[in-house]
Amino acid sequence: MPTPEPFVSRTAPADLEDLRARLRATRWPDTPEEAGWSAGADLGYLRELVAYWAEEFDWGAREAELNAISRFRVPVGGFGIHYAHVRAVAPAGPVLPIVLAHGWPDSFWRYTKLLPLLTDPGAHGADPADAFDVVVPDMPGFGYSGRPGVPVDSIAVAGLWAELMDVLGYRRFGAAGGDIGSHVSRYLALDHPDRVVAVHRTDAGLPFFAGDPAELTREERDWLAEVASWGAAEGAYAAMHRTKPQTAAVGLNDSPAGLAAWIVEKLRAWSDCGGDVERSYTKDEILTNIMIYWSTGTIGSSMRMYRANAAIPPAQLARRVEVPSGFAIFPGDIVRPPRAWFDRVANTVRVTEPARGGHFAAFEEPELYAHELREFFRPYRTG
């Protein structure tokens, strides 16, 4: 087995000076009157965020906070995989290992608030018997993991995570995730059912159905139409990622203001923030997520995963998950399937609708999300 090595990130002062110079020299576009967020990132808010980034944001302090987390890198499947690994604190019963899979546009950052809530529940008003050993990897091409020369899809990443859990000595474990991480968790359950005790997801992915529409319930048909409508209005970013990611990568990897626009618009649109992104995130939290992309130069490689996933064969998309599955569907998320769809695609044993939160629920509402994971996985701790 390969040996994990402790990992800390250190951004060179010269790189920070270059970043500030780029931010201060941003060549701003014009904007239609009263456009707001309707045509993309709001220029007024973006100017405010970029000014804060250039003049006030303390990346050194934020990077130190990330480095205080127990982080490692290890070669897995030919990639240098970066991950956080935090063990349960004073457990009062069997400890369940869990691997958490992030999506786009984020990284292990998505779960940083969740780590103490899952590893030390007793210190946060929950039952100490619900403690987890938590593993949060960065997918290849995201965050501090290596960038693949050939894009990898969610099936391949699921295989990497199974291998990573082997390296860490976890034969049986739970899996959870959202966005692309939902796909990865799904394939972990599909391809490693002897190892995954249960799988929890915050979405069921974009729908795939190749059968007779008459087989669907009315609610399912309405939902498929809703998803198609959402794709037409909001899916341009994904079409770019699937088809011409390198074109966008040139600008986004060169302009920090452009990178901020690309990411913050999604944080606002996909979160339960009522149109005010800073109801869900502080500027420091937004910029920490963006800085991980900027400092690692991974915006292009992260987008290329969409291209890889678009090539997954339909037969893979049509497989039903038989491992016990749970779903927490947060009110501010993008697409919210009816119960019949969950039963169609998985052995669904639990569906909940928490009161608050959106697409990035683990970061927006970590206490609610931690509660969902504790409740769902409790019956599987001795499985």
C-alpha positions as CSV (number, residue, x, y, z in Angstrom):
1,M,0.0,0.0,0.0
2,P,1.3,3.5,-0.7
3,T,2.1,5.7,2.3
4,P,0.1,8.9,2.8
5,E,2.2,12.0,3.5
6,P,1.0,14.9,5.6
7,F,0.1,17.9,3.4
8,V,0.0,21.7,3.9
9,S,-0.4,24.3,1.2
10,R,1.8,27.4,1.1
11,T,1.2,30.2,-1.4
12,A,4.3,32.1,-2.3
13,P,4.3,35.9,-1.6
14,A,5.2,36.6,-5.2
15,D,2.1,34.7,-6.3
16,L,-0.1,36.8,-4.0
17,E,1.5,40.0,-5.3
18,D,0.8,38.9,-8.9
19,L,-2.8,38.1,-7.9
20,R,-3.3,41.6,-6.4
21,A,-1.9,43.3,-9.4
22,R,-4.2,41.4,-11.7
23,L,-7.2,42.2,-9.5
24,R,-6.3,45.9,-9.4
25,A,-5.9,46.0,-13.2
26,T,-9.2,44.3,-14.0
27,R,-10.6,45.5,-17.3
28,W,-14.3,45.7,-16.5
29,P,-17.0,45.3,-19.1
30,D,-20.0,47.5,-19.5
31,T,-23.3,46.2,-18.3
32,P,-26.9,46.9,-19.3
33,E,-28.9,49.2,-17.0
34,E,-30.7,47.4,-14.3
35,A,-29.3,44.1,-15.4
36,G,-28.5,42.9,-11.8
37,W,-27.9,39.2,-11.8
38,S,-30.3,38.5,-14.7
39,A,-27.6,38.3,-17.4
40,G,-24.9,36.7,-15.2
41,A,-22.7,38.0,-12.4
42,D,-23.9,41.4,-11.1
43,L,-21.1,43.8,-12.0
44,G,-21.7,46.0,-8.9
45,Y,-21.3,43.1,-6.5
46,L,-18.4,41.7,-8.4
47,R,-16.5,45.0,-8.2
48,E,-17.1,45.1,-4.5
49,L,-15.9,41.5,-4.1
50,V,-12.8,42.0,-6.2
51,A,-11.9,45.2,-4.3
52,Y,-12.1,43.3,-1.0
53,W,-10.0,40.4,-2.5
54,A,-7.3,42.8,-3.6
55,E,-7.1,45.1,-0.5
56,E,-8.5,43.3,2.6
57,F,-8.8,39.5,2.1
58,D,-6.2,37.7,4.3
59,W,-5.5,34.5,2.4
60,G,-2.6,33.7,4.7
61,A,-5.0,33.4,7.6
62,R,-7.6,31.4,5.6
63,E,-4.8,29.1,4.3
64,A,-3.7,28.5,7.9
65,E,-7.2,27.5,8.9
66,L,-7.2,25.0,6.1
67,N,-3.8,23.7,7.1
68,A,-5.1,23.1,10.6
69,I,-7.2,20.3,9.2
70,S,-5.6,16.9,9.1
71,R,-4.7,16.7,5.4
72,F,-2.7,14.3,3.3
73,R,-1.6,13.3,-0.2
74,V,-1.2,9.8,-1.4
75,P,-0.7,8.2,-4.9
76,V,-3.9,6.4,-5.9
77,G,-4.5,5.0,-9.4
78,G,-1.7,7.0,-10.8
79,F,-2.9,10.3,-9.3
80,G,-1.6,12.3,-6.4
81,I,-4.8,12.5,-4.3
82,H,-5.2,15.2,-1.7
83,Y,-7.7,14.5,1.1
84,A,-8.8,15.5,4.6
85,H,-8.9,12.6,7.1
86,V,-10.3,13.3,10.5
87,R,-11.0,10.5,13.0
88,A,-13.8,10.3,15.5
89,V,-13.2,12.0,18.8
90,A,-14.0,9.9,21.9
91,P,-16.6,7.6,20.2
92,A,-19.2,5.9,22.3
93,G,-19.9,3.0,19.9
94,P,-18.9,1.6,16.6
95,V,-17.3,4.2,14.4
96,L,-18.5,4.3,10.8
97,P,-16.0,5.6,8.2
98,I,-17.6,7.9,5.6
99,V,-16.2,9.3,2.4
100,L,-17.7,12.6,1.3
101,A,-17.6,13.5,-2.4
102,H,-17.8,17.2,-3.5
103,G,-18.9,18.7,-6.8
104,W,-18.3,21.8,-8.9
105,P,-17.4,24.6,-8.4
106,D,-15.8,23.6,-5.1
107,S,-13.5,21.0,-3.6
108,F,-12.9,19.5,-0.1
109,W,-13.9,23.1,1.0
110,R,-17.5,22.1,0.7
111,Y,-17.2,19.9,3.9
112,T,-14.8,21.9,6.0
113,K,-17.5,23.1,8.4
114,L,-18.9,19.6,8.7
115,L,-15.8,17.9,10.0
116,P,-16.1,18.7,13.7
117,L,-19.9,18.0,13.6
118,L,-19.4,14.5,12.3
119,T,-16.2,13.5,14.2
120,D,-17.1,14.9,17.5
121,P,-21.0,15.0,17.7
122,G,-21.0,15.0,21.5
123,A,-19.3,18.4,21.6
124,H,-22.1,19.8,19.3
125,G,-25.2,18.6,21.2
126,A,-25.6,15.3,19.4
127,D,-25.1,11.6,20.4
128,P,-21.4,10.6,20.7
129,A,-22.4,7.2,19.4
130,D,-23.0,8.9,16.0
131,A,-19.3,9.7,15.4
132,F,-17.7,9.1,12.1
133,D,-14.2,8.8,10.7
134,V,-14.4,11.3,7.8
135,V,-12.5,11.2,4.6
136,V,-12.9,14.1,2.1
137,P,-10.8,13.8,-1.0
138,D,-10.3,16.3,-3.8
139,M,-11.2,14.7,-7.1
140,P,-8.4,14.6,-9.7
141,G,-8.3,18.0,-11.4
142,F,-9.8,19.7,-8.4
143,G,-8.2,21.5,-5.4
144,Y,-4.9,20.1,-4.3
145,S,-5.2,16.7,-6.1
146,G,-3.2,16.1,-9.2
147,R,-4.5,17.3,-12.6
148,P,-5.1,14.3,-15.0
149,G,-3.7,14.5,-18.5
150,V,-6.8,12.6,-19.7
151,P,-10.1,13.7,-18.0
152,V,-11.6,11.1,-15.6
153,D,-15.3,10.5,-15.2
154,S,-17.4,9.8,-12.1
155,I,-17.1,6.0,-12.5
156,A,-13.3,6.2,-12.4
157,V,-13.3,8.5,-9.4
158,A,-15.6,6.1,-7.6
159,G,-13.0,3.4,-8.2
160,L,-10.2,5.7,-6.9
161,W,-12.2,6.4,-3.7
162,A,-12.7,2.7,-3.1
163,E,-8.9,2.2,-3.5
164,L,-8.3,5.2,-1.2
165,M,-10.4,3.7,1.5
166,D,-8.4,0.5,1.2
167,V,-5.2,2.5,1.7
168,L,-6.7,4.0,4.8
169,G,-7.7,0.5,6.1
170,Y,-11.5,0.9,5.7
171,R,-13.0,-2.2,4.3
172,R,-16.7,-1.1,4.9
173,F,-17.8,2.5,4.8
174,G,-20.6,4.9,4.0
175,A,-20.6,7.3,1.0
176,A,-22.3,10.6,0.6
177,G,-22.2,13.6,-1.7
178,G,-23.9,16.1,-4.0
179,D,-23.6,17.4,-7.5
180,I,-20.8,15.5,-9.2
181,G,-20.2,13.9,-5.8
182,S,-23.7,12.5,-6.0
183,H,-22.7,10.6,-9.2
184,V,-19.4,9.4,-7.6
185,S,-21.3,8.2,-4.5
186,R,-23.8,6.4,-6.8
187,Y,-21.1,4.6,-8.7
188,L,-19.4,3.6,-5.4
189,A,-22.6,1.9,-4.4
190,L,-23.1,0.4,-7.9
191,D,-19.6,-1.0,-8.4
192,H,-18.6,-1.7,-4.8
193,P,-21.9,-2.9,-3.1
194,D,-19.9,-5.3,-0.9
195,R,-18.1,-2.4,0.7
196,V,-20.6,0.5,0.8
197,V,-23.0,-0.1,3.7
198,A,-25.3,2.7,2.5
199,V,-25.2,5.8,0.3
200,H,-26.6,9.3,1.0
201,R,-27.1,12.0,-1.6
202,T,-28.4,15.5,-1.8
203,D,-29.8,15.0,-5.3
204,A,-30.5,12.2,-7.7
205,G,-28.5,13.7,-10.6
206,L,-29.8,15.0,-13.8
207,P,-32.4,12.5,-15.0
208,F,-31.9,9.7,-17.6
209,F,-34.9,7.7,-18.8
210,A,-34.9,5.7,-22.0
211,G,-38.2,3.8,-21.5
212,D,-41.8,4.6,-22.4
213,P,-42.9,7.9,-20.9
214,A,-46.2,6.3,-20.2
215,E,-44.4,4.3,-17.5
216,L,-43.7,7.5,-15.6
217,T,-46.0,9.1,-13.1
218,R,-47.5,12.5,-13.9
219,E,-45.2,14.0,-11.2
220,E,-42.2,12.4,-12.9
221,R,-43.1,13.7,-16.3
222,D,-43.7,17.2,-15.0
223,W,-40.3,17.0,-13.3
224,L,-38.5,16.0,-16.5
225,A,-40.1,18.9,-18.2
226,E,-39.0,21.2,-15.4
227,V,-35.4,19.9,-15.7
228,A,-35.4,20.5,-19.4
229,S,-36.7,24.1,-18.8
230,W,-34.0,24.7,-16.2
231,G,-31.3,23.4,-18.6
232,A,-32.4,25.8,-21.3
233,A,-32.4,28.8,-19.0
234,E,-29.5,28.0,-16.7
235,G,-27.4,25.3,-18.3
236,A,-25.1,27.3,-20.6
237,Y,-22.1,26.8,-18.2
238,A,-22.5,23.0,-18.3
239,A,-22.7,23.0,-22.1
240,M,-19.4,25.0,-22.2
241,H,-17.8,22.6,-19.8
242,R,-19.0,19.5,-21.8
243,T,-18.0,20.9,-25.3
244,K,-15.3,23.6,-25.2
245,P,-13.9,23.7,-21.7
246,Q,-10.4,24.8,-22.9
247,T,-11.8,28.0,-24.5
248,A,-13.3,29.2,-21.2
249,A,-10.2,27.9,-19.2
250,V,-7.9,30.4,-20.9
251,G,-9.7,33.4,-19.6
252,L,-10.7,32.0,-16.2
253,N,-7.2,30.8,-15.5
254,D,-5.7,34.2,-16.4
255,S,-8.2,36.6,-14.9
256,P,-9.1,36.3,-11.1
257,A,-12.0,38.6,-11.7
258,G,-13.3,36.4,-14.4
259,L,-12.9,33.3,-12.2
260,A,-14.8,35.0,-9.4
261,A,-17.6,35.9,-11.8
262,W,-17.8,32.3,-13.0
263,I,-18.0,30.8,-9.5
264,V,-19.9,33.4,-7.4
265,E,-22.8,33.5,-9.8
266,K,-23.3,29.8,-9.2
267,L,-22.9,30.1,-5.5
268,R,-25.7,32.7,-5.5
269,A,-28.0,30.9,-8.0
270,W,-27.8,27.5,-6.4
271,S,-27.9,28.4,-2.7
272,D,-30.8,29.1,-0.4
273,C,-29.9,32.8,0.0
274,G,-32.9,34.6,-1.4
275,G,-30.8,36.4,-4.0
276,D,-28.3,37.7,-1.5
277,V,-25.2,35.5,-1.7
278,E,-23.9,36.9,1.5
279,R,-26.8,35.4,3.4
280,S,-25.2,32.0,2.8
281,Y,-21.5,32.9,2.7
282,T,-19.2,35.6,4.0
283,K,-16.8,37.2,1.5
284,D,-14.0,35.3,3.2
285,E,-15.8,32.0,2.6
286,I,-16.5,32.8,-1.0
287,L,-12.9,33.9,-1.7
288,T,-11.4,30.9,0.1
289,N,-13.3,28.6,-2.3
290,I,-12.2,30.7,-5.3
291,M,-8.6,31.0,-4.0
292,I,-8.3,27.2,-3.9
293,Y,-9.0,27.2,-7.7
294,W,-6.8,30.2,-8.4
295,S,-3.8,29.0,-6.4
296,T,-3.9,25.5,-7.8
297,G,-4.8,26.5,-11.4
298,T,-7.5,23.9,-11.6
299,I,-10.5,25.7,-13.1
300,G,-9.8,24.1,-16.5
301,S,-9.2,20.6,-15.3
302,S,-12.3,20.8,-13.1
303,M,-14.5,21.7,-16.0
304,R,-13.1,18.9,-18.2
305,M,-14.8,16.4,-15.9
306,Y,-18.1,17.4,-17.4
307,R,-16.7,16.4,-20.8
308,A,-15.7,13.0,-19.4
309,N,-19.0,12.5,-17.7
310,A,-20.9,13.3,-20.9
311,A,-19.3,10.3,-22.5
312,I,-20.5,7.8,-19.9
313,P,-22.6,5.1,-21.8
314,P,-26.4,5.2,-21.3
315,A,-26.3,1.7,-19.9
316,Q,-24.3,3.0,-16.9
317,L,-26.8,5.9,-16.4
318,A,-29.7,3.5,-16.4
319,R,-28.4,1.2,-13.6
320,R,-30.4,1.1,-10.3
321,V,-28.7,1.4,-7.0
322,E,-29.5,-1.5,-4.7
323,V,-27.5,-0.4,-1.7
324,P,-29.7,1.3,0.8
325,S,-30.1,4.9,-0.3
326,G,-31.1,8.1,1.4
327,F,-31.8,11.5,-0.1
328,A,-32.0,14.9,1.6
329,I,-33.5,17.4,-0.8
330,F,-32.9,20.9,0.3
331,P,-35.4,23.7,-0.6
332,G,-32.9,25.9,-2.4
333,D,-31.3,23.2,-4.6
334,I,-31.5,23.2,-8.4
335,V,-33.7,20.2,-9.3
336,R,-36.0,18.4,-6.8
337,P,-37.3,15.1,-8.0
338,P,-40.6,13.5,-6.8
339,R,-40.5,10.5,-4.5
340,A,-41.5,8.1,-7.4
341,W,-38.2,9.0,-9.1
342,F,-36.1,8.2,-6.1
343,D,-37.8,4.8,-5.9
344,R,-37.2,4.2,-9.6
345,V,-33.5,4.8,-9.5
346,A,-32.5,3.5,-6.1
347,N,-33.4,1.2,-3.2
348,T,-34.6,4.3,-1.4
349,V,-35.2,3.9,2.4
350,R,-35.3,7.6,3.4
351,V,-36.2,10.9,1.8
352,T,-36.2,14.1,3.8
353,E,-36.7,17.8,3.0
354,P,-34.8,19.9,5.4
355,A,-36.1,23.4,6.2
356,R,-33.2,25.4,4.9
357,G,-30.2,25.0,2.5
358,G,-29.4,24.7,-1.1
359,H,-27.0,23.0,-3.5
360,F,-24.0,23.5,-1.1
361,A,-26.0,22.4,2.0
362,A,-23.0,21.0,3.8
363,F,-21.4,24.5,3.8
364,E,-24.6,26.6,4.0
365,E,-26.3,24.6,6.7
366,P,-23.7,22.2,8.2
367,E,-25.7,21.4,11.4
368,L,-28.8,20.4,9.4
369,Y,-26.7,18.3,7.0
370,A,-24.8,16.6,9.8
371,H,-28.1,15.7,11.4
372,E,-29.2,14.1,8.1
373,L,-26.1,12.0,7.9
374,R,-26.3,10.9,11.5
375,E,-29.9,9.9,11.3
376,F,-29.5,8.1,8.0
377,F,-26.4,6.1,8.7
378,R,-27.3,5.1,12.3
379,P,-28.8,1.7,11.4
380,Y,-25.8,0.8,9.3
381,R,-23.0,1.2,11.9
382,T,-22.8,-2.5,12.7
383,G,-23.6,-3.8,9.2
